[in-house]
Amino acid sequence: MQSFDIKTLAIRAGYEQTHEQENSEAIFPTSSFRYESAAQAAARFSGEEKGNVYSRFTNPTVRTFENRLALMEGGESCVATASGMSAILSTFMALLEQGDHVVSSQSIFGTTKVLFNKYLAKFGIEVTFVSQTDVAEWQKAIQPNTKAFFLETPSNPLTEVADLTKLSALAKQYDSLLIVDNCFCTPVLQRPLEQGADIVIHSATKFLDGQGRGIGGAVVGSEAVVEELVRGFMRTAGPSMSPFNAWIFLKGLETLSIRMAAHCQNALLLAEWLSKHPAVEQVFYPGLTSHPQYDLACKQQSSGGGLLSFRVIGGQKEAWSVIDQTRMLSITANLGDVKTSITHPATTTHCRVESEERLKAGITDNLVRISVGLESIGDIKADLARGLDALY
Ligand SMILES: *Cc1c(COP(=O)(O)O)cnc(C)c1O
């Protein structure tokens, strides 16, 4: 089979044209499907014959999105879900049992931590949080009942880079699966499965859509794990993606490579500018040579990404004043949008994480996160300069 570049896959892969010979992918807003006969219905229900039964299980538009993302990530299978959080939930519900243990980076999305600590804990699943960057800590945390490693790289909001090659080797050695939330890089910048990860998770809500229009998620990996186990949970519990949302994400994927290139270009320019600003104490961006894991970032991702964060000189008051003096930037916790967004992680995305744990993860009160969009870089800088210039 001819192998296509990821730019081509993002535009053309995974679609079966209908008899109408449409050029753009059709949407199938149907809950159920009809059979030619009672015998065919029986064959579909027993699984003897492949094909659609009910849109909680499979839907043609959703399947196109799943096939396309699987090919882009280099995985055998993909299951789309209603949100990024339900992708994470479905993965853990499918793979883990009472008494199992997970080693997770402490630098993960705040809601994922709540999912682990408040809900998975209720079912006897224990999670140990360790440093994103210290492989020795991961090794120390492993128990006889450890089944999975979980991380995001680069992390939110400090952009710490986890070593995928080393952590996947460690996971393999202890019969655990490495699960990577690839939301920030997308397969355009980083393909964790090629670097040894077993499962990739997405919040399609972010860069895959890229224009802030819908909520969705996905799980990519081997057929045995994703198609059998994760889809099994998803079709039973029901956090399925709607066909309308799948279509939006398909349109998002078509422009993903050019958007990611433009996000990265703007983010690097902004990171460089912020680094030189006298009101800025520290900038976190993997594309800066000053980033502690710059070399590792260069090795495992093709560019720095669209997210950065920085500490202003001062505390919450100063951070909030920079945010409040913007006029164009969106004050919102969403990210991965063409519109630049600015947020104060300590009081928004990470507010439900206990303050001690939050500080351990480096989410200080003077930290501001920016998801760099595609507006003119001059306008983005000017919007931030208003608040920053007033601080010194
Ligand atoms: C937003 C986000 C999620 C959750 O995704 P939803 O689509 O909002 O449910 C998970 N992981 C990361 C890294 C995210 O940024």
The ligand as a MOL file (V3000), in Angstrom:
LIG
                    3D

  0  0  0     0  0            999 V3000
M  V30 BEGIN CTAB
M  V30 COUNTS 15 15 0 0 0
M  V30 BEGIN ATOM
M  V30 1 C -8.7300 19.6770 27.8880 0
M  V30 2 C -7.8480 18.5580 28.2160 0
M  V30 3 C -8.3790 17.3130 28.5610 0
M  V30 4 C -9.8740 17.0780 28.6970 0
M  V30 5 O -10.5180 17.2010 27.4820 0
M  V30 6 P -12.0710 17.6030 27.3480 0
M  V30 7 O -12.3100 17.4840 25.8890 0
M  V30 8 O -12.2190 18.9770 27.8810 0
M  V30 9 O -12.8410 16.6100 28.1500 0
M  V30 10 C -7.5080 16.2800 28.8110 0
M  V30 11 N -6.1760 16.4530 28.7230 0
M  V30 12 C -5.6290 17.6470 28.4090 0
M  V30 13 C -4.1630 17.7600 28.3150 0
M  V30 14 C -6.4410 18.7300 28.1380 0
M  V30 15 O -5.8830 19.9120 27.8470 0
M  V30 END ATOM
M  V30 BEGIN BOND
M  V30 1 1 1 2
M  V30 2 1 2 3
M  V30 3 2 2 14
M  V30 4 1 3 4
M  V30 5 2 3 10
M  V30 6 1 4 5
M  V30 7 1 5 6
M  V30 8 2 6 7
M  V30 9 1 6 8
M  V30 10 1 6 9
M  V30 11 1 10 11
M  V30 12 2 11 12
M  V30 13 1 12 13
M  V30 14 1 12 14
M  V30 15 1 14 15
M  V30 END BOND
M  V30 END CTAB
M  END
